Amino acid sequence: MYVCICHGVTDREIRQAAADGVREIHVLTMRTGAGSNCGSCLPMAAELLADAVAAQVFPLQILQAA
């Protein structure tokens, strides 16, 4: 689905940006252009980014016994 109509940014692109390490909306804007024109997509883009980041599974560091 298109999130930013002005720049043609989709939800898939936002999820991919999160997978590539984007964690903040201003970085997403610099990378994709989303929100840089009219800004009406920023709330939805921020929510999608936060959801995508939260859904990522980070491996736990294995601690060695002392």
Wavefront OBJ file of the C-alpha trace (Angstrom):
o trace
v 0.000 0.000 0.000
v 1.179 3.508 -0.694
v 1.970 5.455 2.467
v 3.469 8.577 0.888
v 1.602 9.517 -2.270
v 3.872 12.511 -2.952
v 6.970 10.312 -3.309
v 5.398 6.925 -4.017
v 6.725 5.271 -0.844
v 5.072 1.987 0.095
v 4.743 0.110 3.368
v 7.070 -2.531 1.927
v 9.786 0.099 1.430
v 9.373 1.264 5.032
v 9.703 -2.301 6.322
v 12.788 -2.778 4.164
v 14.308 0.429 5.529
v 13.752 -0.879 9.060
v 15.440 -4.147 8.086
v 18.351 -2.083 6.747
v 18.779 -0.374 10.116
v 16.581 2.728 9.955
v 15.223 3.439 13.441
v 14.054 7.076 13.297
v 11.513 8.835 11.127
v 13.880 11.613 10.043
v 16.305 8.987 8.702
v 13.416 7.326 6.862
v 12.544 10.701 5.346
v 16.119 11.258 4.181
v 16.298 7.759 2.693
v 12.881 7.558 0.985
v 11.548 11.111 0.814
v 8.440 10.087 2.761
v 7.048 13.069 4.641
v 9.293 15.646 3.004
v 6.589 17.262 0.889
v 3.178 17.727 2.525
v 3.903 15.665 5.661
v 0.449 14.115 5.939
v 1.959 10.602 5.791
v 4.353 11.088 8.724
v 2.087 9.620 11.448
v 1.418 6.450 9.444
v 5.035 6.153 8.292
v 6.271 6.536 11.883
v 3.841 3.885 13.106
v 4.826 1.443 10.359
v 8.511 2.035 11.061
v 8.055 1.489 14.806
v 6.044 -1.695 14.199
v 8.664 -3.031 11.782
v 11.489 -2.321 14.227
v 9.581 -3.929 17.103
v 8.886 -7.041 15.023
v 12.545 -7.681 14.351
v 14.130 -10.472 16.328
v 17.539 -9.624 17.687
v 19.796 -12.517 18.658
v 20.747 -12.675 22.301
v 24.387 -12.654 23.161
v 25.503 -15.922 24.700
v 27.415 -15.418 27.898
v 30.156 -17.811 28.852
v 30.270 -19.167 32.403
v 33.078 -17.616 34.428
l 1 2 3 4 5 6 7 8 9 10 11 12 13 14 15 16 17 18 19 20 21 22 23 24 25 26 27 28 29 30 31 32 33 34 35 36 37 38 39 40 41 42 43 44 45 46 47 48 49 50 51 52 53 54 55 56 57 58 59 60 61 62 63 64 65 66
